[in-house]
Amino acid sequence: MIALPRRFVIGGAVAALVASLFSGSPTLAHGPDPLIGTTPWGFDQVVGYQWMTGATPPSWMATAIDAGAHDIGSSKNSRAATFTRVSTSDSQIAYGGAVPCSSYGIACMNRTGVPDSFNGMWFRPYGWAFDWGTLRWCQGQTTPTTGCYDAENVALDEFGHIEMLGHHVNLDDESDFQDAVVQFAARSKPKAGWDEHVLGRCDVARLQLEYALESSGDKVSTCLSLATSLSVIASSTTIDAGSSVRITGTLKVAVASAARSLSGDPLSGRTITLQRRLPGATSWSTFGTLAGNSTAGSYGLTLTPSTTYDYRLVFTAPSGEGLLGATSSTVRVAVISCPTAPTRDLIRQAPCL
Ligand SMILES: [Zn+2]
């Protein structure tokens, strides 16, 4: 058996077990990262951290850790917390010193204290002797050598844990390794993903589930497969010939406990098409595309139909994000052809009066 260097979490196995009990469903390979812990940060919370006294990293390591914190902010695609170094904070990060990581861990963290602070994050020092060999951080080398570990990538993993991400559950062949940076075993140079500095789609999926989208127009991670709901309403269901009617629809993530923070959230900037058919007809034809309204998730189209039609809206699942398609219910807009005066006065049809 080959001992793998691992980025580990203090109490990680227990926390992961608790999380799976809470969620009530097993964590699936190729799915969003599991949860670690039960307490999230606030939406958009800015979390400061400082170096632990007596365990300040050398400048090359400080740069890498700060870069890892920045990487979270630039790739979280959600309202998850951001991390920034400040002069004084209860949240502290250490390099060397008394490192409480497991004997095979190259780095670890403890998110106790969230949402006020996190208990700590620790990195083993360059040259640390493990049973599998000597730890080399790539950033500590003039020319990174085969087998070194990218400190920025490892810091990104640790900040991911601080957010609430557990280690991604990979497929048996690990063909989906690069769907997540938050991984049980780090990869050393030059294995695929060793220097990844952007959260993977399944890291982002979990962050979106826990912290929602930054904006209703943001794309939902393709690591998710969320149902959507699409409503339809007509400004009037009976109109005079020659009059216009406005068809309005609202697209949302379908309300479901599995969608967590995203449940019922509006989705803007998507393509919603209007279909129509004559009453009694079986097939629909596409009439047009709705434009976005100012209200998030709302779309509309104004038309002047010449005769009575049934209408419905369709959201076709886009290939670039993790949403399922939806079709609205049907609404009929009756068009009344009004007779001209003086016959009009004899026919008491409301739209004609
Ligand atoms: Zn980890």
Boltz pocket constraint, residues with backbone or C-beta under 6 A from the ligand:
constraints:
  - pocket:
      binder: B
      contacts: [[A, 7], [A, 8], [A, 9], [A, 157], [A, 158], [A, 161], [A, 167], [A, 182], [A, 183], [A, 184]]
      max_distance: 6.0
